[in-house]
């Protein structure tokens, strides 16, 4: 059922919210994010964040906050997962020297890679204030969801590119018709004059 919901065509905006809803149903978490790799800067940028019941204004503010934290490949847990493609599950973040704090009092973290066509495109990161909150089963569930989410993101990008191409072709066609009409008007004026 989750796979069907994610594989139907979505705009990137609607896909963002659908991803968060699916993740909230699969795992109970306090903070969750889908971060995508910007290939040019090697930064991890927020793609989908939970509104935590506070609405879209909260999402916009939280995206700005996450973006300001300069998450790069290799930095912290999310950066390590994005660089290696290996999931990381931590029961007590205070005991992990690689943990990079984004929020206060986080104790457990589960981060899995988003891989599409053998390329790491980002990560899904879950955090909570509870100790030892995520099990091996949670990790497997999130890894399964991540594979579907990576395909859904690719499909949404393809759809967006197709829409842009269609718009560009329509504009080019309209401009060509206008040019032909103008050329015919000039020809008619020439032959009558």
Secondary structure, DSSP 4 states (H G I P E B T S, - for coil): -HHHHHHS---HHHHHHHHHHHHHHHS--SEEEEEEEETTTTEEEEEEE--TTS-HHHHHHHHHHHHHT--BTTSHHHHHHHHH---EEES-GGG-TT---SSTT--EEEEEEEEETTEEEEEEEEEESSTT---HHHHHHHHHHHHHHHHHHHHHHHHHHHHHHHHHHHHHHHHHHHHHHHHHHHHHHHHH-
